[in-house]
Amino acid sequence: MKPALIAFTLSSLLALAPLTTLAAESSMQVSSDLNPLISKRQAVDLLLGEALQIYKSPAKISHAGFTAKMPSNMELVTERLLAAYQLEPYRTDLLISAANAQIYNGNLSRAISLLEQAQAMAPDDLDINSYLAIWQLVRGNQPASLTYLANVANRNSGRAADLEEIIARVQRVTKAPLQTALTEDQVNAIKEGKRAIVTLGYALNPDGSMDKILLGRLQTTLELAKADPEALIIVSGGVPQNRQTEGKLMADWLVQHGIARDRLIEENYATSTVENALYSAYALARHQIDYAVLVSSASHVRRGQTLLEIACDQIGPAKIQVASVSYPDKPLAELATPSDSELLGIYRDALRTYGLWSYRSAPLLER
């Protein structure tokens, strides 16, 4: 059977969302010799392909502790996903992906609205109810959060318990005071067992040099490494600039400052904090570490610690203890209470580390 044709020209289809907000989209212009009528399947494939291209656009924003896609990128991704959903309105995956694009933009209300639309279509969907349980909690709507959490428990008690553990962990980590050194009690607690320091990378400058924030993290790491000569050191970061990676440059810097190379584990593949946590957890499990100290910027360290703990829950090592030490990229007094955006980012990446995929509409697939 031939695919049904729909009344979409390529020009009208692409007009569903503005194409002028990103210079990177100039490469998406469609040649005029294509068939002016396309099938529904072809239209959806085109929209999702464009969503992927926009998502992969190099345009990003960066500031201390956070690197993300430009808001305009994520708006265009959302528009393409929702345009595809109009053509295939049974596709709850498109709504979930669009909702998570809005989470990246900090638009919690719109994300919840899209997830509620998806939940109305699939009221028993485990992931949709899981997202709504968390995002209603972040929004401050405790009754709604508990309702969705009960829906999850009715389907899968283990998932509900995991979500409750994630919530408890985030609350514990975010209430703990930021610190620039281990306390005496923490030092005494780690004297026994195998120990490691996990230092998270930070985006390199275009010429491949290290930003001052990354150098600050390394100086903090150096102090910890000298205080505990038996601890392994994992340096994690794999976004290349000028043929250099964060992990490689971090390891070289520590060696140049007196740390033995055989203490260092370079992790040169992580491109996000989620991957930092997962790949570092693999190394911790491989070396059967009992106690890890995570090093990052003060504005980022709570997210890093939460994710590393979740990753270790998923991967091992069992019952590892994680503490964190901060490089003060901002005055600690300003960061004493997590902002709404920081809390949103912690929960967003906690769910990703746990295993809920943010984007699940092929070819736009990402944990």
C-alpha positions, 0 to 999 in steps of 0.5 A, a space after each residue: 500500500 502506498 503511503 498516504 500523502 498529506 497536504 504539506 509542502 516542504 516549505 510550509 512544513 519547515 515554517 512550523 518553526 522559525 529557522 533564522 534564530 540559529 546560524 547553524 540551521 543554514 545547512 538545513 535548507 531544502 533544495 527546491 528540486 524535491 517532491 513538493 508533496 511528502 508522506 506523513 512518515 517522510 515529514 516526521 522523519 524530516 522533522 526529527 532529523 532536523 531536531 537532531 541537527 539543531 540539538 547537535 549544534 555547537 552553540 552552547 552557553 557556559 558559566 561556572 559549573 554549567 554548560 548547556 545548549 542555547 535556549 533557542 536551540 531547545 525551543 527549536 527542538 521542542 517545536 520540531 518534536 511537537 510538529 511531528 507529534 501533530 502528525 503522529 498523535 499516538 507518539 507519547 515519546 515525542 511529548 516526553 522528549 519535548 518536555 525534557 527539552 523544556 526542562 533544559 530551558 528551565 521551563 518547568 511549567 511547560 514541561 509538566 503540561 506536556 507530560 500531563 498531556 502524555 499521561 492522559 494518553 498513557 495513564 499507566 506509563 511508568 516513566 511519565 509518572 516518574 517524571 511527573 512525581 519529580 517535577 511536581 515536587 520541584 515545582 512545590 506541588 507535594 500532593 500532585 507529586 505524591 499522587 504520581 509517586 503512588 501511580 509509580 508504586 502501583 506499577 513498580 514498587 522498586 521504581 518508586 523506592 528508587 525515586 524516593 531514594 533519589 529525592 532523599 539523596 538530593 535533599 541530603 546533599 543540598 542541605 549539607 554545607 559546602 566545604 573547601 577541605 575535608 573536616 577532621 571527622 571526614 579525614 579520620 573516617 577515611 583512614 581505613 579502606 581504599 580511597 580515591 579523589 574524583 576531579 571533574 573536568 571543565 570545558 577547555 578554551 578553544 585553543 586547548 588551554 585550561 580555564 581558571 575554574 579547571 585550574 582551581 579544581 586542580 589546585 584543590 585536588 593537589 592539596 587533597 592528593 598531598 594530604 592522602 598519598 595513598 589515594 588514587 586520583 580519577 580525572 574526568 573530562 573528554 570534550 576535545 579542544 585543539 586536539 586536547 582533552 580535559 582528562 589528559 591536561 588535568 593528569 599532565 598538570 598534576 604530574 608536573 606538580 609532583 603527583 606520581 603518574 601511577 596514581 592517576 586514572 585518566 577518563 577522556 570520554 565524558 562529555 557531560 556531568 552524567 558521563 563524568 559520574 558513570 565513567 568515574 563509577 566504573 573506575 571506582 568499581 574496578 579498583 574497589 574503592 571504599 571512600 571517594 572525595 569528589 572535587 568540583 566548583 562550589 556551584 557544581 559540586 552538589 550536582 556532581 556528588 549526587 550523580 556520582 552517588 547514584 552512578 555508584 548505586 547503579 554500577 558499584 562499588 557497594 556501600 561506597 562513601 562519597 564526600 565532596 570538596 569545592 573550589 570556590 568559584 563563587 563566594 560560598 555564602 552566595 551558594 549556601 542555598 541551591 537556586 531553583 535552576 541548580 535544583 532543577 539541574 540536579 534532579 534532571 541529571 539525577 534521573 538521567 544517571 539513574 537511567 531515564 532517557 531524556 530524548 527517546 525519539 529516534 534519531 534523537 536519542 540521549 540518556 
